[in-house]
Amino acid sequence: MSTLPPESAGTPRGVPAGHRGPTPSEGEHLAELLRRSARGDQAAFAELYDATSKRVFGLALRVVRDPAQAEEVAQEAFLEVWRTSARFDGDRGSALSWLMTLCHRKAVDRVRSAEASTRRDTSYHQQNQPVDHDVTADAVQASLEAQRVRKALDGLTVVQREAIELAYFGGYTHTEVASILDLPVGTAKTRIRDGLIRLRDKMGVAS
């Protein structure tokens, strides 16, 4: 599986009108489509694309803030799904959550790449400006803080990390997280709350 199937080459247009998570039966169906895609079933992959492309595009748009780039990110995400669908493990989360997490990573990579390009374009001017040691110290501190957060996230349970990534990195509401993860709203809120408590404890933040 090295190329994107022709059936799924279309690109979703426009911002999705809403966020409708799958029912439990739909969640199982998406998981089965992923498993069939892993075996090279192009029809299954095309069906998976049709069922999830609007939500994937919506998440990409939330992160990159540009419709054209969001379309590219969504296509990159689906290409990655086609190539790596055999890695999906239903015991670690839902099919949709796996797909959305992959899309989120692609979108973040796109934003970081754009920021790096901007930094390169302005590096000459920056190098010829007096060094503001306070700003430099702030940047170092922010980088260290980001590393602490990533390390702390790795220490959460799979379900806690899944809920927090959707809520705080994906920008979804508690209700939307519940829909995506096939959970009651109360359960989704509990996972997010417990994950944040554990995240705070691992980072050593006083309550």
Disulfide bonds with the S-S distance in Angstrom:
none
